[in-house]
Amino acid sequence: MDTTSAPSREQLRQAPKVLLHDHLDGGLRPRTVVELADSTGYDGLPTTDVDELGQWFADAADSGSLEKYLETFAHTCGVMQTEDALARVAAEAVEDLADDGVVYAELRYAPELFVERGLSLDAVVKAVTDGVTEGERKARAKGRGIRARQLLCAMRQHARASEIAELTVRHRDTGVAGFDIAGPEAGYPPTRNLDAFEYMRSNNGHFTIHAGEAFGLASIWEAIQHCGAERLGHGVRIADDLKISADGEVQLGRLASFVRDTRIPLELCPSSNVQTGAAPSIAEHPFGLLAKLRFRVTVNTDNRLMSGCSMSSEFAALVDAFGYDWADLQWFTINAMKSAFLDFDQRLDVINNVIKPGYAGLMA
Protein backbone atom coordinates (compact mmCIF):
# COMPACT_ATOMS: atom_id res chain seq x y z
CA MET A 1 0.00 0.00 0.00
CA ASP A 2 1.19 3.52 -0.72
CA THR A 3 1.94 4.95 2.74
CA THR A 4 0.78 8.39 1.64
CA SER A 5 -2.73 6.99 1.36
CA ALA A 6 -2.61 5.11 4.66
CA PRO A 7 -5.74 5.59 6.77
CA SER A 8 -5.33 8.35 9.33
CA ARG A 9 -6.11 7.80 13.01
CA GLU A 10 -9.26 9.90 12.75
CA GLN A 11 -10.43 8.02 9.66
CA LEU A 12 -9.84 4.74 11.49
CA ARG A 13 -11.97 5.99 14.37
CA GLN A 14 -14.79 6.83 11.97
CA ALA A 15 -14.65 3.45 10.20
CA PRO A 16 -17.43 1.03 11.21
CA LYS A 17 -15.93 -1.72 13.34
CA VAL A 18 -17.11 -5.00 14.83
CA LEU A 19 -15.78 -6.30 18.13
CA LEU A 20 -16.26 -9.93 19.20
CA HIS A 21 -13.74 -10.27 22.04
CA ASP A 22 -13.87 -7.56 24.71
CA HIS A 23 -13.99 -8.23 28.46
CA LEU A 24 -16.33 -5.97 30.41
CA ASP A 25 -14.10 -6.08 33.49
CA GLY A 26 -11.08 -5.26 31.33
CA GLY A 27 -12.43 -2.08 29.79
CA LEU A 28 -13.23 0.28 32.65
CA ARG A 29 -12.27 3.93 32.55
CA PRO A 30 -9.55 4.54 35.19
CA ARG A 31 -11.64 7.35 36.68
CA THR A 32 -14.57 4.98 37.02
CA VAL A 33 -12.40 2.46 38.88
CA VAL A 34 -11.39 5.17 41.38
CA GLU A 35 -14.93 6.50 41.81
CA LEU A 36 -16.46 3.05 42.22
CA ALA A 37 -13.78 2.06 44.74
CA ASP A 38 -14.75 5.12 46.78
CA SER A 39 -18.50 4.55 46.53
CA THR A 40 -18.36 0.80 47.22
CA GLY A 41 -15.69 0.86 49.91
CA TYR A 42 -13.11 -1.11 47.96
CA ASP A 43 -9.71 -0.26 49.45
CA GLY A 44 -7.34 -2.46 47.43
CA LEU A 45 -6.31 -0.06 44.65
CA PRO A 46 -2.56 0.55 44.29
CA THR A 47 -3.28 4.29 43.84
CA THR A 48 -6.33 6.54 43.64
CA ASP A 49 -4.69 8.98 41.25
CA VAL A 50 -6.55 8.48 37.96
CA ASP A 51 -3.56 8.95 35.66
CA GLU A 52 -1.25 6.86 37.81
CA LEU A 53 -3.85 4.10 38.05
CA GLY A 54 -4.27 3.92 34.29
CA GLN A 55 -0.52 3.59 33.90
CA TRP A 56 -0.36 1.01 36.69
CA PHE A 57 -2.83 -1.24 34.86
CA ALA A 58 -0.83 -0.99 31.64
CA ASP A 59 2.47 -1.69 33.40
CA ALA A 60 1.10 -4.56 35.47
CA ALA A 61 -0.44 -6.19 32.41
CA ASP A 62 2.74 -5.82 30.36
CA SER A 63 4.45 -8.80 31.99
CA GLY A 64 4.64 -11.38 29.24
CA SER A 65 2.61 -13.80 31.37
CA LEU A 66 -1.10 -14.56 31.08
CA GLU A 67 -1.26 -15.47 34.76
CA LYS A 68 0.24 -12.11 35.83
CA TYR A 69 -1.97 -10.32 33.32
CA LEU A 70 -5.06 -11.88 34.89
CA GLU A 71 -4.09 -10.65 38.37
CA THR A 72 -4.99 -7.08 37.40
CA PHE A 73 -8.64 -8.08 37.30
CA ALA A 74 -8.79 -8.38 41.08
CA HIS A 75 -9.20 -4.58 41.19
CA THR A 76 -11.74 -4.15 38.40
CA CYS A 77 -13.85 -7.03 39.68
CA GLY A 78 -13.43 -5.67 43.20
CA VAL A 79 -15.27 -2.45 42.32
CA MET A 80 -18.00 -4.19 40.27
CA GLN A 81 -19.87 -5.98 43.05
CA THR A 82 -23.10 -3.94 43.04
CA GLU A 83 -25.90 -3.59 40.53
CA ASP A 84 -25.26 0.12 40.10
CA ALA A 85 -21.56 -0.46 39.46
CA LEU A 86 -22.22 -3.19 36.91
CA ALA A 87 -24.79 -1.08 35.08
CA ARG A 88 -22.47 1.94 35.02
CA VAL A 89 -19.51 -0.06 33.69
CA ALA A 90 -21.66 -1.67 30.98
CA ALA A 91 -23.19 1.64 29.89
CA GLU A 92 -19.80 3.35 29.71
CA ALA A 93 -18.32 0.43 27.78
CA VAL A 94 -21.01 0.62 25.11
CA GLU A 95 -20.74 4.41 24.91
CA ASP A 96 -16.93 4.29 24.64
CA LEU A 97 -17.07 1.66 21.90
CA ALA A 98 -19.66 3.64 19.95
CA ASP A 99 -17.46 6.75 20.23
CA ASP A 100 -14.68 4.67 18.68
CA GLY A 101 -16.83 3.70 15.69
CA VAL A 102 -17.84 0.21 16.83
CA VAL A 103 -21.24 -0.67 15.37
CA TYR A 104 -21.59 -4.15 16.85
CA ALA A 105 -19.98 -5.51 20.01
CA GLU A 106 -20.11 -8.61 22.15
CA LEU A 107 -19.11 -7.83 25.73
CA ARG A 108 -18.04 -10.84 27.76
CA TYR A 109 -17.77 -11.27 31.51
CA ALA A 110 -17.99 -14.00 34.15
CA PRO A 111 -21.10 -13.46 36.30
CA GLU A 112 -19.64 -15.70 39.02
CA LEU A 113 -16.97 -13.05 39.71
CA PHE A 114 -19.52 -10.43 40.78
CA VAL A 115 -21.44 -12.20 43.56
CA GLU A 116 -19.10 -11.46 46.49
CA ARG A 117 -21.60 -9.04 48.06
CA GLY A 118 -24.63 -11.26 47.67
CA LEU A 119 -25.88 -10.57 44.15
CA SER A 120 -27.46 -13.53 42.40
CA LEU A 121 -26.19 -14.57 38.99
CA ASP A 122 -29.46 -13.43 37.43
CA ALA A 123 -29.19 -10.05 39.16
CA VAL A 124 -25.69 -9.61 37.72
CA VAL A 125 -26.92 -10.28 34.19
CA LYS A 126 -29.96 -8.03 34.67
CA ALA A 127 -27.74 -5.15 35.85
CA VAL A 128 -25.40 -5.50 32.87
CA THR A 129 -28.38 -5.71 30.52
CA ASP A 130 -29.76 -2.48 31.94
CA GLY A 131 -26.38 -0.84 31.49
CA VAL A 132 -26.02 -2.01 27.89
CA THR A 133 -29.47 -0.63 27.08
CA GLU A 134 -28.53 2.72 28.62
CA GLY A 135 -25.24 2.79 26.73
CA GLU A 136 -27.01 2.15 23.43
CA ARG A 137 -29.47 4.95 24.25
CA LYS A 138 -26.68 7.42 25.01
CA ALA A 139 -24.86 6.45 21.83
CA ARG A 140 -27.99 7.01 19.73
CA ALA A 141 -28.45 10.41 21.34
CA LYS A 142 -25.01 11.34 19.99
CA GLY A 143 -25.84 10.00 16.53
CA ARG A 144 -23.82 6.80 16.91
CA GLY A 145 -25.64 3.54 16.34
CA ILE A 146 -24.32 0.42 18.08
CA ARG A 147 -25.79 -2.98 18.83
CA ALA A 148 -24.27 -4.64 21.87
CA ARG A 149 -24.76 -8.17 23.17
CA GLN A 150 -23.33 -10.14 26.07
CA LEU A 151 -21.30 -13.34 26.29
CA LEU A 152 -21.36 -15.07 29.66
CA CYS A 153 -18.07 -16.69 30.69
CA ALA A 154 -17.48 -19.52 33.10
CA MET A 155 -14.08 -19.53 34.81
CA ARG A 156 -12.41 -22.73 33.65
CA GLN A 157 -10.62 -23.26 37.00
CA HIS A 158 -13.92 -23.32 38.87
CA ALA A 159 -16.79 -25.80 38.66
CA ARG A 160 -19.73 -23.62 37.63
CA ALA A 161 -19.68 -23.97 33.83
CA SER A 162 -22.98 -25.84 33.59
CA GLU A 163 -24.63 -23.29 35.85
CA ILE A 164 -23.38 -20.42 33.68
CA ALA A 165 -24.47 -22.23 30.51
CA GLU A 166 -27.97 -22.52 31.95
CA LEU A 167 -27.84 -18.82 32.86
CA THR A 168 -26.89 -18.03 29.26
CA VAL A 169 -29.87 -19.90 27.85
CA ARG A 170 -32.16 -18.33 30.44
CA HIS A 171 -31.23 -14.82 29.30
CA ARG A 172 -30.67 -15.35 25.60
CA ASP A 173 -33.82 -13.47 24.61
CA THR A 174 -32.81 -10.37 26.59
CA GLY A 175 -29.38 -9.58 25.22
CA VAL A 176 -27.16 -12.57 26.00
CA ALA A 177 -25.73 -13.91 22.74
CA GLY A 178 -23.63 -16.83 23.88
CA PHE A 179 -21.32 -18.66 26.28
CA ASP A 180 -17.57 -18.87 26.79
CA ILE A 181 -14.99 -20.24 29.20
CA ALA A 182 -12.11 -18.04 30.32
CA GLY A 183 -9.24 -18.02 32.77
CA PRO A 184 -5.89 -19.85 32.84
CA GLU A 185 -5.59 -22.43 30.06
CA ALA A 186 -2.68 -24.48 31.39
CA GLY A 187 -4.01 -27.30 33.55
CA TYR A 188 -7.63 -26.48 32.76
CA PRO A 189 -8.43 -27.93 29.32
CA PRO A 190 -11.80 -27.11 27.77
CA THR A 191 -12.87 -30.75 28.08
CA ARG A 192 -13.27 -30.21 31.83
CA ASN A 193 -16.49 -28.39 30.88
CA LEU A 194 -17.98 -30.81 28.38
CA ASP A 195 -21.33 -30.91 30.17
CA ALA A 196 -21.73 -27.17 29.66
CA PHE A 197 -20.94 -27.34 25.96
CA GLU A 198 -23.28 -30.28 25.48
CA TYR A 199 -26.00 -28.29 27.21
CA MET A 200 -25.42 -25.33 24.91
CA ARG A 201 -25.55 -27.53 21.81
CA SER A 202 -28.70 -29.31 22.95
CA ASN A 203 -30.35 -25.91 23.42
CA ASN A 204 -29.17 -24.55 20.08
CA GLY A 205 -26.97 -22.03 21.86
CA HIS A 206 -23.85 -20.30 20.60
CA PHE A 207 -20.46 -20.54 22.26
CA THR A 208 -16.85 -19.59 21.80
CA ILE A 209 -13.91 -20.94 23.80
CA HIS A 210 -10.74 -19.24 24.99
CA ALA A 211 -8.13 -21.50 23.42
CA GLY A 212 -4.70 -21.21 21.84
CA GLU A 213 -3.58 -18.13 23.79
CA ALA A 214 -1.29 -19.28 26.60
CA PHE A 215 -1.52 -22.95 25.67
CA GLY A 216 -0.87 -24.55 22.31
CA LEU A 217 -2.47 -26.71 19.68
CA ALA A 218 -3.88 -29.26 22.11
CA SER A 219 -6.12 -26.57 23.59
CA ILE A 220 -7.40 -25.59 20.14
CA TRP A 221 -7.93 -29.20 19.09
CA GLU A 222 -9.97 -30.00 22.21
CA ALA A 223 -12.01 -26.83 21.89
CA ILE A 224 -13.00 -27.66 18.32
CA GLN A 225 -13.10 -31.44 18.08
CA HIS A 226 -14.31 -32.36 21.56
CA CYS A 227 -16.30 -29.31 22.60
CA GLY A 228 -17.59 -28.01 19.25
CA ALA A 229 -16.47 -24.39 19.54
CA GLU A 230 -17.96 -22.13 16.88
CA ARG A 231 -15.17 -19.58 17.36
CA LEU A 232 -11.75 -19.54 19.01
CA GLY A 233 -11.08 -16.93 21.66
CA HIS A 234 -7.62 -15.76 20.56
CA GLY A 235 -6.60 -18.94 18.70
CA VAL A 236 -3.27 -17.28 17.90
CA ARG A 237 -1.34 -20.47 18.61
CA ILE A 238 -2.84 -22.09 15.51
CA ALA A 239 0.29 -20.62 13.94
CA ASP A 240 2.21 -23.43 15.66
CA ASP A 241 0.69 -25.75 13.05
CA LEU A 242 2.25 -23.84 10.16
CA LYS A 243 5.62 -24.82 8.75
CA ILE A 244 7.57 -22.25 6.76
CA SER A 245 10.28 -23.52 4.45
CA ALA A 246 13.54 -21.72 3.69
CA ASP A 247 12.05 -20.34 0.46
CA GLY A 248 9.02 -18.95 2.34
CA GLU A 249 6.49 -21.59 1.30
CA VAL A 250 3.95 -22.30 4.05
CA GLN A 251 2.62 -25.77 4.76
CA LEU A 252 -0.51 -26.12 6.89
CA GLY A 253 -0.82 -28.95 9.37
CA ARG A 254 -4.05 -30.89 9.58
CA LEU A 255 -5.50 -28.85 12.43
CA ALA A 256 -4.66 -25.53 10.78
CA SER A 257 -6.14 -26.79 7.53
CA PHE A 258 -9.33 -27.82 9.32
CA VAL A 259 -9.66 -24.42 11.02
CA ARG A 260 -9.15 -22.60 7.73
CA ASP A 261 -11.29 -24.94 5.62
CA THR A 262 -14.25 -24.80 8.00
CA ARG A 263 -13.90 -21.00 8.41
CA ILE A 264 -13.67 -21.14 12.21
CA PRO A 265 -13.24 -17.49 13.27
CA LEU A 266 -10.12 -16.47 15.15
CA GLU A 267 -10.78 -13.76 17.75
CA LEU A 268 -7.28 -12.29 17.52
CA CYS A 269 -6.23 -9.60 20.01
CA PRO A 270 -2.85 -8.27 18.85
CA SER A 271 -1.84 -5.91 21.67
CA SER A 272 -3.04 -8.25 24.38
CA ASN A 273 -1.20 -11.16 22.77
CA VAL A 274 2.04 -9.21 22.93
CA GLN A 275 1.45 -8.35 26.59
CA THR A 276 0.82 -11.96 27.60
CA GLY A 277 3.72 -13.34 25.58
CA ALA A 278 1.66 -15.05 22.89
CA ALA A 279 3.47 -12.92 20.28
CA PRO A 280 6.79 -11.05 20.52
CA SER A 281 5.51 -7.85 18.87
CA ILE A 282 2.75 -6.59 16.61
CA ALA A 283 5.09 -6.79 13.60
CA GLU A 284 5.87 -10.43 14.45
CA HIS A 285 2.29 -11.33 15.37
CA PRO A 286 0.92 -14.29 13.38
CA PHE A 287 -2.00 -12.08 12.34
CA GLY A 288 -0.14 -11.04 9.19
CA LEU A 289 0.54 -14.60 8.06
CA LEU A 290 -2.90 -15.90 9.05
CA ALA A 291 -4.57 -13.10 7.11
CA LYS A 292 -2.36 -13.77 4.09
CA LEU A 293 -3.36 -17.43 4.22
CA ARG A 294 -7.03 -16.36 4.31
CA PHE A 295 -7.96 -17.68 7.74
CA ARG A 296 -11.08 -16.00 9.08
CA VAL A 297 -9.21 -13.44 11.14
CA THR A 298 -10.96 -10.81 13.24
CA VAL A 299 -9.50 -7.85 15.14
CA ASN A 300 -10.29 -7.44 18.83
CA THR A 301 -9.26 -5.47 21.91
CA ASP A 302 -9.53 -8.12 24.66
CA ASN A 303 -9.04 -5.68 27.57
CA ARG A 304 -9.02 -2.01 26.66
CA LEU A 305 -7.91 -0.81 30.10
CA MET A 306 -5.04 -3.25 30.58
CA SER A 307 -3.78 -2.92 27.01
CA GLY A 308 -4.45 0.80 26.76
CA CYS A 309 -6.05 0.15 23.39
CA SER A 310 -9.18 0.65 21.32
CA MET A 311 -10.40 -0.91 18.11
CA SER A 312 -9.06 2.12 16.26
CA SER A 313 -5.61 1.76 17.82
CA GLU A 314 -5.56 -1.97 17.03
CA PHE A 315 -6.42 -1.19 13.41
CA ALA A 316 -3.72 1.49 13.37
CA ALA A 317 -1.12 -0.92 14.76
CA LEU A 318 -1.95 -3.49 12.09
CA VAL A 319 -1.85 -0.88 9.33
CA ASP A 320 1.58 0.23 10.54
CA ALA A 321 2.88 -3.34 10.84
CA PHE A 322 1.45 -4.92 7.70
CA GLY A 323 0.48 -2.05 5.40
CA TYR A 324 -3.22 -2.87 5.32
CA ASP A 325 -5.55 -0.67 3.30
CA TRP A 326 -9.27 0.04 3.52
CA ALA A 327 -10.17 -3.13 1.61
CA ASP A 328 -8.27 -5.23 4.14
CA LEU A 329 -9.90 -3.49 7.10
CA GLN A 330 -13.33 -3.95 5.55
CA TRP A 331 -12.57 -7.64 5.08
CA PHE A 332 -11.59 -8.05 8.75
CA THR A 333 -14.76 -6.21 9.77
CA ILE A 334 -17.05 -8.31 7.59
CA ASN A 335 -15.28 -11.44 8.84
CA ALA A 336 -16.24 -10.43 12.35
CA MET A 337 -19.82 -9.56 11.49
CA LYS A 338 -20.30 -12.85 9.66
CA SER A 339 -19.06 -14.58 12.82
CA ALA A 340 -21.23 -12.68 15.31
CA PHE A 341 -23.68 -14.54 17.51
CA LEU A 342 -26.54 -12.59 16.04
CA ASP A 343 -29.50 -13.57 13.87
CA PHE A 344 -28.57 -13.99 10.21
CA ASP A 345 -30.87 -11.25 8.97
CA GLN A 346 -29.45 -8.80 11.51
CA ARG A 347 -25.89 -9.67 10.50
CA LEU A 348 -26.76 -9.04 6.85
CA ASP A 349 -28.40 -5.75 7.79
CA VAL A 350 -25.23 -4.51 9.52
CA ILE A 351 -22.99 -5.70 6.68
CA ASN A 352 -25.06 -4.29 3.84
CA ASN A 353 -26.44 -1.14 5.43
CA VAL A 354 -23.70 -0.08 7.84
CA ILE A 355 -20.31 -1.64 7.11
CA LYS A 356 -20.19 -1.60 3.32
CA PRO A 357 -21.56 1.95 2.92
CA GLY A 358 -19.24 3.15 5.67
CA TYR A 359 -16.15 1.79 4.00
CA ALA A 360 -17.34 2.88 0.56
CA GLY A 361 -17.38 6.44 1.85
CA LEU A 362 -13.87 6.12 3.25
CA MET A 363 -12.52 4.58 0.04
CA ALA A 364 -14.12 7.19 -2.22
Secondary structure, DSSP 4 states (H G I P E B T S, - for coil): --GGGPPPHHHHHHS-EEEEEEEGGG---HHHHHHHHHHHT----S---HHHHHHHHHHHHTTS-HHHHHHTHHHHHHT--SHHHHHHHHHHHHHHHHHTTEEEEEEEE-GGGG-TTS--HHHHHHHHHHHHHHHHHHHHHTT---EEEEEEEEETTSS-HHHHHHHHHHTGGGTEEEEEEES--TT--GGGGHHHHHHHHHTT--BEEEESSSS-HHHHHIIIIIT--SEEEE-GGGGGGEEE-TTS-EEE-HHHHHHHHTT--EEE-HHHHHHTTSSS-STTSTHHHHHHTT--EEE--B-HHHHT--HHHHHHHHHHHH---HHHHHHHHHHHHHTSSS-HHHHHHHIIIIIHHHHHHHH-
